[in-house]
Amino acid sequence: MAYSTTEPSHRINVPAARMQLAGEEEGAFDRWYRSQPAFADDPHALLADGAVYPQRGQFGRYVAQRFAEEARASGGRLTHLREQALSVNHGEVVTDGGRRLQADLLVLAISHPPPSLPSLATPFATHPALIANPWRAGALATIAPEASVAVMGTGLTMADTVATLTRLGHRGPIAAFSRRGLLSRSNLSGSSEPWPGEYDRGTLRQRLRQIRLDIERAAEQGQAWQVVLDAVRNQGQSIWQGLAVADRQRFLRHLRSYWDVHRYRIAPQVAGSLSSASATAACGCWRPG
């Protein structure tokens, strides 16, 4: 669903050079995109440091093209059924269209479900001013330019929403609310060497202290905090497996929200839209209490 968007303000959250399909050479998508007319038609995609953040739908186009190429090369027959699978028994799939399909191999590739309303908003589910799915084509275009907008949540979806409203010329105030009022951070705009830190030993508190010290050291060397967090992310599996159960629970209870906004970042162009809106008091984020 994420890569089916045609909204031009929605961009991938990492440089194109870091995105490719399994088994492809590093930079495959970046090279493909730079060869497409869409690259020349989007002057905002290329940053001063040479990194490219394409519109998100371009990766969807890339995947669709590669899929079609692989399907042709395989010599097999591809059948696309728009039906719901009701049951599976010994490799037989029964659909709501009455079909019974026998399979040697069954793959569940169900993606994410459409967004659902939090319980707090269910009393307003039928209100005409409520937009339950901001990714629905044209959903935000129905908002009057001077209208006041409240966004529940301050994460990646909120960033997409504000970027779209900014592109549409929205002039009214936008207020975003979440339990902690935390904003997703911008991805790194600039090249840097990988950070050499290792964080697979010690308690959660000891590792957190080491990460903070490394961020300070990185700043002294003229490097951004993102390089340290990238090193932590790359070691994420070993870090998690090495933590005691109590430390895992402590992380989920106290640190996960802070980790998420530093781990799941937004494209610099989207961060720029948020900064511009905040600077003009058009957008603000709050936490209750």
Phi, psi and omega in degrees: 000322184299323186264009175269352183296143174250006180289120185294339181276351177275120182237156174295152189268358177228160177302146181303330182296342181262007182242127174199165179277163180302132178089352180272159175290149178300136179087008183299315180293321179301314180295319179298313184297319181295341179270356184265151176302331181300329179294314179292332182275356184235084183295342181276351183289325185268124178269168184298332181276001179095350178287149181241129174241089184291164169299142190300325181297340180294326177291326174298318177298319181297314180298317180298320180293315180295322178297315179298321179296316180293323180295319179293319183291332184288336182077002180274177179251128182253125177241125181255112180252124176266073181223160180265131176281124182265326182200160176225129180215114180053043177084358178263123180258126178254127182253166179288351175271005178088005181278150172235112185249125178266128184234140171278330181220130181242125180245127175266109179233072193264353178058201181263147176287162176301153181298144178241156182287140171292157184303329180299329186261355184300328177298340182255016188303326183262003181291134183295340181272355181271128176249102184284331182234093182291347179274352178297133184306124177080002185299316184279344180291345180278352182280129179296142184303330182263000185291150172278135184238131174248130181245126177272111183112148181233027182262214186295324179294321176298319179298317176299318182297313180294320179298319179293314179298322178297316179297326181281358178081027180296135183243348181282167180289145177237122178243126179247136183235143171205170183300326182244351179066031182268137179257142173297137181277162179283146174288162184290129176250094183146154180271148179202158178283147177301141180282135187274008185297150176233132189227032185260017179226152175096176178283172178301316180297318180295320180292320178297319178297319179295320179297316180296319178297320180292326176296320177295318179296319179299318179297322178296333179266008179079018179253153183277160180298336182301327182293326178290315180295329175295321177295320177297316180299318181295336179259011188305317183295313181291325178298312183296317181294334182273354181274144174292158181303319180297322178290325176297316179296321179296319178298312182296327183281321189246331191246344188300317181299322180289322177296317184300318184287340175268332180278312182263090188265173179247158179297147179305326180295319179291320176300324177296320177297317178295317180297318180296317180294320179292323182294331180264010180063019179279341184218138177213154180239137182224159171242148181296155174090000000 
